[in-house]
Amino acid sequence: RGWPWEHPLRWGGLIDPSMFTVVTKTLTYGPRRGNLRWWNPFRCVRFVRDGVVNAVGLTNPGFRWWCDEIGPDVRRRKVPIVVSLLSDDIAELAEMARAVSVFDIVGIELNASCPNTGRDMSNAWKVIDACHAIKAASHLPLILKLSVIHDHRTILEQVGDVVEAVAVNSVPWRIAFPPKRPSPLEKFGGGGVSGKAVQNLTWTMVRRLVGAVPVIGPSVWEYDDIARLRALGASAVSFGSVFLRYPWRPTLFARRDIAERKRS
C-alpha cells in the first residue's frame, strides 16, 4: 500500500497497487537490523542524477513475522504478491519457501544479488543450489534476482528448468561509477545504484539474458522505457527506484500503456 507518506496519493488514485504485482521487501530467516531506521530512512537512501543509490542492507523483521502478521491478510488485500527471500543457508531457504507458500501469494523471488549485505554474491553454484532448494520446497513460480556481476551463463544452464523469470537488481556503486567518484553512502559500503543512471549496464544484461529465460526489465525511468525494454525482448517490466522518487509515475505509466494497447 506504500509508505505512510504515500497514502494520500493512494487515496487520491495516483497510486493504484491493484494494477501491479507487488514484490515484498526481502525477508531473511531471522530479523535483520540492516541500515534502515524508520525515523531517518534517507540515511541509507540518496537520490543521484537520474536514479537512486541505496544501502538499506535488507532491514526486515524476519520471515516468521511476515507469516504471522502479513500472510494471513494477503487474500483480503486482493493485490498479487511475490515474496522475496534470502539466506546463506540452503535449509533455511527451503523452510522459508515452504512456510510462505501456504499463503495466497503468486510467486517467490530469490534475491541472490543484494549489494548491501557484505556477503559474496558472485558464487554461481550457491545461487544454483538455492534455486533448486526453493523449487523443491514450493509449488510456486520462482523469480531469480541477479546482478550484472553474476556468472549468468553458468547459473541459467543449471536452473533454466526451475526458474520462471530473471529480474535484474541494482548495480554496486563501484561498478556503476568510476573509482574516483565516492558514493554518498560510502560509510555503508557504497550501496547499489538503480534507475536511468545504470540503464547502460542493466539493459545490456537484459540483452544477454533474453532467449535463455523470460526477463523482467529494470531501470524504468520514463514511459518510453517500457517500449524500449519490450523491444529488447523483456517479458515484463519492474518499477523500483522510480517509484521511490516519483511514486505516482508507475500508475500513470500503466494506465497509459493499457489505453494505448486497447487502441492498437
Summary of the structure (lengths in Angstrom):
residues: 264
radius of gyration: 17.7
end to end distance: 31.3
largest distance: 50.1
contacts: 842
relative contact order: 0.14
helix: 42%
strand: 16%
